[in-house]
Structure formats: structure tokens, C-alpha cells
Amino acid sequence: MKYSRILLKLSGESLAGRGNQSIDENVLKEYSRQIVDIAEKGCEVAVVIGGGNIFRGLSGIESGFERIKGDQMGMLATVINSLALESAIRFNGGKARVYTSIRMEPVGELYDRDKVLQELKTGSICLLAGGTGNPFFTTDTAAALRAVEIKADVLLKGTRVDGVYSADPEKDPFATKFDKITFEEVINQRLKVMDSTAFTMCRDNNMQIIVFDMNKKENLIKVINGIKTGTLIYN
């Protein structure tokens, strides 16, 4: 196993599946199965999941929501997704606990880095919900922050695309995929990987990122074992 501790970032939209449901049970079941699988093999797993399948703060502004209120609603959406994933993980035989960035017991325990590190060592999967707890920050930034805080070996960004491309592969048939690329090359080529705050935090703290297709079965275990999957971003 190449990585012994990871931070897995999942988008909320990916949970919606192809039917654009708020939470697709089949997707939830498959994600939890893969996560439990690597945890049982000895990998310490923390997860940050977005809330875009339920509510997006920025989109809410267009509907008349104040930005701060919209972002707070988005934070709560990430808690809902984390609770769903926690239940699915436990159903699949794994151990899981939800930590929230803002106090909301008994829904989840308030995030504490030292407690999370202790919990990870017991084999429990830690779901870090609520973003950073502050408006104007995305869950990408929360994932980068938590990955650095818990000293993860790598930040895994599970998406519906199998890596980083020179252009949007769904729009440009000539887009080429990168097996690996440096942070500086991503910046110079203006490639969209995650928001600039999150990306800068990873670069400045030498936190490698792997972008991969989470919807392809067994991809997560391949990444953990160091099998070339997706795109590696490094300094």
C-alpha cells in the first residue's frame, strides 16, 4: 500500500448519480463499499464531501439568497451528505464518525484535529462535514485545509472525470489527459482543478493531489496501491 493516510474529497453532485437525484442510493452504496474496502486494508481515511447535490451557495445568490446565508445552507448540505455516507459505511460493516466544523451535537461531534487523528488510528472513517465553518470558502478549501492538518499522505479528488485534461473532455474531443503535472504547470495553463485558495494551500504545503474517476469500480484501491490512475499533481 503506497498511501497509509488519505483525505478523500467527493463532490456532492457525484452522489446525485445520473438521475440527478439528491442522493442516489446505488452511488452511495458503491462509494461506501470502496471506502470500507481500503479502510479494512489498513488505510486511514478522512472524507470531505460537498453539498452541491442539495444546495449550492453561489447558485442561491442568483435566487435572492444573501451570500453568507447561502453558504451556511451549503454547509448544512454537506452535513446531510456526510450523515448519509456514515450510515452507508456502517451498513457495509465499517466504522465511521461525523465531525462538524460548527457545533451541532448530537448530529456530529465538533471537529478537533487531535480527536480525528486518534479516531483514524482505530480504523474509523472520519467524515469531516460543514466545510471550514466559514462563508466564502468552498469544500475544496476545506479538503485542502483538513488534509494538511491531519498530515495526509495525499489528497484524493474523486470526480466523474478520470483525471486532468488540457481542456474540458466533454466539450473538446481533442483534449489530452495528463498522467502527472506540476502545480506550476496547472497554474500556467490555467487548468481548472479546484478553487485557487485550495490549490495554493496544497502547493504551499507540498500536499500532492490525485484527480481520479471515483465512479469506476476499484479505482480507489488502485490509487491507494500506487497503480497509475487519474492525474498526479505535485511540486
DRENTORFI-580136 format. One record per residue (C-alpha): x, y, z. Coordinates in steps of 0.2 Angstrom, whole numbers, plus 5000, padded with zeros to 4 digits. Layout:
<recs>
XYZ ...
</recs>
This chain:
<recs>
500050005000 500850174994 499750285005 499350255023 498350405027 497250495014 496050645013 494650595000 493750744993 492050694985 490850814976 489050824981 488550814963 489350644961 488150574975 486650634964 487150504950 486550514933 484750534938 485150704946 484350644962 484850724978 485750564984 485750414973 485750254984 486750154972 488150284971 488150294990 488250114992 489650094979 490650244987 490450175004 491049994998 492650064991 492950175006 492650025018 493749915007 495350025009 495050055027 494949875031 496649855022 497449975034 497250145026 496750285037 495350385028 494650555031 493250615019 492650795014 491150795004 490250944995 488450984996 488051034978 486850904975 485750984989 486151164988 487551274981 487851444990 488451534974 486951474964 485751534979 486351714977 485551714960 483951664968 484051804980 484951724995 486251835004 487951755001 488351715019 486651635022 486851535006 488551475011 487851425028 486451325019 487851245009 488751195024 487251115031 487051015015 488750945017 488250885034 486750795027 487850705014 489150655027 487750585038 487150485023 488850415019 489150375038 487650265038 488150185022 489850145028 489150075044 487949965034 489449895024 490249845040 491449995043 491650115057 491350295054 491050465063 490450635058 491450785064 490750955060 491651125058 490251215068 489451145084 487951035081 487850895093 487150765093 487150765074 489050765074 490550795085 491450965084 492950945073 494550935083 496150885074 496850785089 495250685091 495150645072 496950585072 496550465087 495050405078 495950375062 497150265071 495750155077 495250115059 493750235060 493250335044 493150515049 491850625039 492350805041 490750905037 490251085037 491651155026 492851265035 491451335045 491551505037 490651585022 491651625006 492651465007 492251304996 492351125002 493951114991 494751235003 494051135017 494850975010 496551055007 496551135025 496050965033 497250865023 498650975028 498050975047 497950785048 499650765038 498850655025 499950575013 498950634998 497350724994 496250624983 494950714972 493650594967 492650654952 491650594937 493150634926 494750514925 496050654928 496650824922 496450874904 497151014893 495351064891 493551004895 493550824888 491650834887 491750994875 493450974866 493650804858 495550844856 495850874874 497350774881 497450694898 498950724909 499650574919 500550694930 500850884930 501651014942 500651144952 501551274942 501051194925 499251194931 499351374935 500251424919 499051334908 497551394918 496851224921 495351204932 495751084946 495051164962 494751334968 496351444969 496351454988 496351264990 497551244976 498851364983 498651295000 499151124993 500551194983 501251294998 501151145010 501851014997 500150914998 500050814982 498350794973 497750644963 496250684952 495350514948 493650444942 492850384958 491350314948 492450174941 492450024952 494049984961 494950144956 495050204974 496050044979 497150064964 497650234969 498050184987 499150044980 500050164969 499350104952 499350244939 497650304939 497050484936 498250634936 499550664950 499850854954 501550884963 502851024966 
</recs>
